[in-house]
Amino acid sequence: EGRYDYAAIGTVTNVSARLSAQAKAGQILATQRVVTGAAEVAVTRSLGPTELRGITRPVEVFDVLGLDAARVTP
């Protein structure tokens, strides 16, 4: 009693789950939107359009390689 359960649903959640499942150990996969937001500090490599289960169109997927130390201010 008094306890509520919540769940995240929708396309963003589905894409995140699919990318997480597809990533290898220690790998971070991201979408174009995430890469655009992190462009000032993240070094990425495009893996190209990728079909993801439950998503109607291919999603441009990027491998996040790390931070660019030259662009990160202390």
Backbone hydrogen bonds in HBPLUS format (Angstrom, degrees):
<---DONOR---> <-ACCEPTOR-->    atom                        ^
c    i                          cat <-CA-CA->   ^        H-A-AA   ^      H-
h    n   atom  resd res      DA  || num        DHA   H-A  angle D-A-AA Bond
n    s   type  num  typ     dist DA aas  dist angle  dist       angle   num
A0014-ASN N   A0010-GLY O   2.99 MM   4  6.28 158.7  2.04 151.2 158.0     1
A0015-VAL N   A0011-THR O   2.82 MM   4  6.03 169.3  1.83 163.3 165.0     2
A0016-SER N   A0012-VAL O   2.99 MM   4  6.10 163.8  2.02 146.7 151.6     3
A0017-ALA N   A0013-THR O   2.96 MM   4  6.15 159.5  2.00 148.5 154.0     4
A0018-ARG N   A0014-ASN O   2.94 MM   4  6.15 159.8  1.98 152.0 157.5     5
A0019-LEU N   A0015-VAL O   2.91 MM   4  6.11 164.1  1.94 156.0 160.1     6
A0020-SER N   A0016-SER O   2.93 MM   4  6.03 159.4  1.97 147.3 153.6     7
A0021-ALA N   A0017-ALA O   2.99 MM   4  6.15 155.6  2.05 144.6 150.9     8
A0022-GLN N   A0018-ARG O   2.98 MM   4  6.14 140.8  2.14 141.1 151.8     9
A0023-ALA N   A0019-LEU O   2.98 MM   4  6.08 135.4  2.19 146.6 156.8    10
A0027-GLN N   A0024-LYS O   2.98 MM   3  5.26 163.0  2.01 133.5 133.8    11
A0064-VAL N   A0028-ILE O   2.89 MM  36  5.41 176.9  1.89 163.4 164.4    12
A0030-ALA N   A0062-PHE O   2.88 MM  32  5.19 153.8  1.95 146.3 153.8    13
A0062-PHE N   A0030-ALA O   2.84 MM  32  5.19 156.8  1.89 155.4 160.0    14
A0035-VAL N   A0031-THR O   3.02 MM   4  6.30 167.6  2.03 157.0 160.7    15
A0036-THR N   A0032-GLN O   2.84 MM   4  5.99 157.7  1.89 152.2 158.0    16
A0037-GLY N   A0033-ARG O   3.17 MM   4  6.38 155.3  2.24 140.8 146.8    17
A0038-ALA N   A0034-VAL O   3.01 MM   4  6.26 137.5  2.20 145.1 157.2    18
A0038-ALA N   A0035-VAL O   3.20 MM   3  5.08 127.8  2.49  92.2 105.8    19
A0039-ALA N   A0036-THR O   3.44 MM   3  5.11 168.4  2.46 100.0 102.4    20
A0041-VAL N   A0038-ALA O   3.03 MM   3  5.80 158.4  2.08 124.6 130.5    21
A0042-ALA N   A0038-ALA O   2.83 MM   4  5.56 163.5  1.86 170.9 171.7    22
A0068-ASP N   A0041-VAL O   2.81 MM  27  5.50 162.4  1.84 154.1 159.2    23
A0043-VAL N   A0066-GLY O   2.80 MM  23  5.41 164.8  1.82 160.2 158.3    24
A0065-LEU N   A0043-VAL O   2.73 MM  22  5.46 147.2  1.84 150.4 160.9    25
A0045-ARG N   A0063-ASP O   2.93 MM  18  5.19 142.4  2.08 139.0 150.8    26
A0063-ASP N   A0045-ARG O   2.80 MM  18  5.19 166.9  1.82 155.0 155.7    27
A0047-LEU N   A0061-VAL O   2.76 MM  14  5.44 169.6  1.77 159.1 156.9    28
A0061-VAL N   A0048-GLY O   3.18 MM  13  5.79 172.0  2.18 133.8 134.5    29
A0050-THR N   A0059-VAL O   2.78 MM   9  5.17 151.3  1.86 127.3 135.7    30
A0059-VAL N   A0050-THR O   2.86 MM   9  5.17 165.9  1.88 141.9 139.9    31
A0055-ILE N   A0052-LEU O   3.04 MM   3  5.54 158.8  2.09 140.3 140.0    32
A0071-ARG N   A0068-ASP O   2.83 MM   3  5.46 149.4  1.92 119.3 128.4    33
